[in-house]
Amino acid sequence: MAQRRRSSRERGAGGGAGVLVGGAPDALALVAPRHVELVVSHGQQAHPAMETLELNVGGVYYTVSASTLAQDPESTLAQLVQSPTAPRDSKNRVFVDRDGVLFRYVLDFLRNRKLVLPENFREKDRLAQEAAFYNLPALVDAVQSRKKSSGYITIGYRGSFAFGRDGLADVKFRKITRILVCGRVTLCRDVFGETLNESRDPDHGLTDRYTARFFLKHSSIEQAFDMLQEQGFYLTGSCGSGTAGGTSAQDLKPGVDAEESRWNHYNEFVFCRD
């Protein structure tokens, strides 16, 4: 056993910083702090030790492998790994004077090569600035592609209640004739896509303008709300009023039900995206 211990020390002599651990003769190992290969029982070799770094990014602490930070050789982080003069804090952690909270998205991008952001994330401009500081053009492009223009869209509809027939006169169904869309043309097209009807807009060839002549090809107000929510819009205000006119037979147009006309109303909803 003593002979095997001397043999292990002889192996460690070349490394200069090896430490002998393990009590049983068949479990002797030499632990090296950086890239020295580990020696295990029966002469087998383990994987090289993975170097990790402790970072202090704006007061937020991270532990990350050096290989992750070196994903982009031209980046500031890759150069930081290779620099022996990198600034350090009082605990000997590498210090980076940037936004520590946003750094988590930078780190995730380096790990997965894919940008994943929380729903309704509102700090894309700041994240793009951080990506530019770290010299990560792929991340800058990914953030820019996620940025959406801000603005307002107004949804309005005129509706009534259709009453059941054949003995179901007490049953009322909402009846919407048309859903109107008002706002900047490019914004409306981005949100509603193929469901947007532009046939009533006389200036449909221009894009950088506002319009109040769009309407949707369907009559489901909830579907319109879902599409707005999916694009990051939120409701900022709404209003409604009754629009019932005369209900006498001579005041009604042919084919118009007097009971439905009594319940005519108009509602508007204003949505915003920052």
N, C-alpha and C positions, 0 to 999 in steps of 0.2 A: 504493500500500500504506500509506504514511504517512497518507494521507487517511482510509482505512478505519480505521486504528488510532485516530485522533482521534475518529472517529464512534463507535467503541465506547466510548471513555472518556466521551464526552458522554452516552451511554446510562447508564453507570454512575454518573454524577454525581448523579442523582436518588436512587439507592439509598443512597449514603453509604458502603457497606462492600463494594462490588464489587471483584473481582480479575480482571484480564485474563489469560487463559491461551490456549495454542494458538499454533503457529508459522505455519501456512499461512494465506494470506488468506481461504480459503473455510472455515476451521474455527475462526474466532474465537468465543469464548464468554465469557459473563460468569457467574461462579459466585457465587451468593449464599448466605449461611449459613442463612437461615430460609425465608421464604415468598416471596422475590423470584423472579420467573419467569426461567427460563434462556433466553438468546438464542443460537440456533444458526445455522448457515449458511443462506443464501438467505432469511433473514427468518422462518424457522419457529420456533415456540415449543414447548418441551418441557413436561412435567408439572411442577407446583410441587414443590420439594424437600421430601421427607418428613422431618419433624422426629423425631429419635430422642432417647431419654433413657437415660442410664446410671444404674442403680439399685444401691444397696448395701443389700440386705435382710438384716439380721442377719449380715453378713460374706459373703454370697453375692451375686455380681455378675450383673446382668442388663442386657441392652440391648434396649429395647422401643420401639415407636413410640408417640408421644403419642396417636394415635387409638385404639390398643388400650386404653390406660389410661383413656381417656375414654368407653368404651363405655356405662357407667352414669353419667349426669351427677351423680347424687346420691351416688356412692360417694366414699370417702376418697381413692382413687387419682385420680379425676377432679379433685378439688379440689387435690390435690398438684401436678398438671400445671399448673394455673392460678395457683398461688401463687408469687409472686416471693421469698417468704421461707422456702421449704421448707428444712429442715435438710440440710446437705451434709457429706460426709466430707473428708478431707485431699486427695483427688484430684478434688474438686468434683463428685462423684457425689451424687445425691439419696439421702439416708440414711433408711431405714425400720427402726425398732427392733422387728422382728418375726421370726418363724421363716423363715429364708431358704430352707430345703429345701421346706417346704410351700407356699411362694409359687409354685412352679412349677405347682401344680394350680390356684391362683387365676388365674395368667396363661393357662393353657390354657383355662380356662372363659371368660375374657374374649375369647379369640381365636375359640373354636368354639361358644360358648353351649351347651356340653355337658360334663358331668362324666364323665371317664374316669379310673378309678383302677386301680392294679395289683391283681393277684389276691391275695386274703387281706390287703388293706390294713387295718391295725389302728390307724390314727390318725385315725379319722373324727371323734371328739370334738374333737381338737385342730384339725382342719381346719375344723370348724364354728365353732370359736372364732375362727380367723383370718378366716373369711368374715364373721363378725359385726363384727369390728374394722374391716374394710374397707367395711362397710355395703353388703354385696351380698346382699340377701334371697333372690334367685333361687338363688345358690350355697348359702346356708344350707338352703333347702328341698331342694335336690338332694342335699346330704349327709345330711340327716335321713331322706330316703326310702331311702338306702342302708344306714342303720344297722339292724342286726338284733339282736334280743335274745339275750343269752348264756344258756348253760345246758348241761345234760347230757341225753343220750339213751342208754339202754341197749338194745342189740339182743341177743336170745337166740334160740337155736333148738335143737330136739332133732332129731337125725338118726341115720342108720345108713348102711349100704352095701347096695344092692340088687345081687344077684349075677346074672350072665348065665345064660340058660337055653339049652337046645338045644345042648349041647356047649360052651358058653362059661362054664363054672362058674368059671374063673379070672379072669373080667372083673368088676370091681367098679365100681359107680356110686354116687356120693353120693346119698343120699335124705333130703330135708328135708321134714318133715311140715308145719311151721308156723314162721313167723318172728314172734317176740313183740317188742313195742315198749313200753318203759317211759319215762316222763318227764313233763314238763309238757305239758298238753293242747295249748295254743296252739302250743308249739314243735313238737310231733309233727305237728300239722296243717300247719304251714308247710313242713315238710321233705317229708312223704310225700304230702300232698294227697289225690287220689282213690284212691291205692293203699292208704290206711289203712282198715282195717275196725274200726268202733266198735261192732259189734252186741253184743259181750259186756260192754260197759261199762254198768253200771246207772245211772251219773250222767252220761249223755252230754249232758244239757242244760246243764251247767255248763262254764265255760271256764277260769276261774282256779283250777286245781287240778292235782293229779298223778294219774296212773293207771298201773296195771301190767296192764291188760286189753286193750290194743290189740294187733292183729296185722295183718300185711300180707296183701293179697289174692293175692299171688304167693309163690313159694317160691324166688326167686333171691336169695341172700345178697349176691352181687356187685352186683346192681341196687340193693339197699338201701344198700350202701357208696357207690356212685356218687352217689346222691341226697344222702347226708350230706356227701360231699366237695364237691359243687356248692354246697351251702349254707354252706360255710366251717367244717364240723366236722372235727376230727382225732381220731385214736384215742389214748386215754390209757391204756387197760388192757384186758386180756382174761383169761379163764380158761376152763378146760374140764375135764370129768370124764366117766368112763364110767358109764353107767347100766344096764348089762346085768344082767338078773335071771336067774332060773332058765331053763334051756334044755331041760328035760325036757318031754316032750309034754304031761303033765298040768298043767304050770305055764303053758303058753301059751294065749292066747285063740284062739278059732277064726279061721282065716284068717291067722294070724301065722306067718311063716317063722322057723324056729329059727335059721338061720344069720344072718339079718338082726338078730334079737333079740340075738345075741351081740355085735354091733358097735354097739349103741345108745350114744349119747353126747350130752352137752349142753354147748354153748359160749355164752359171753356176751362182748359187746364194749361197752366204755364209750366214748362219743364226747363231745367237748366243743367248744363254741364260745365264745370269749372275748368 
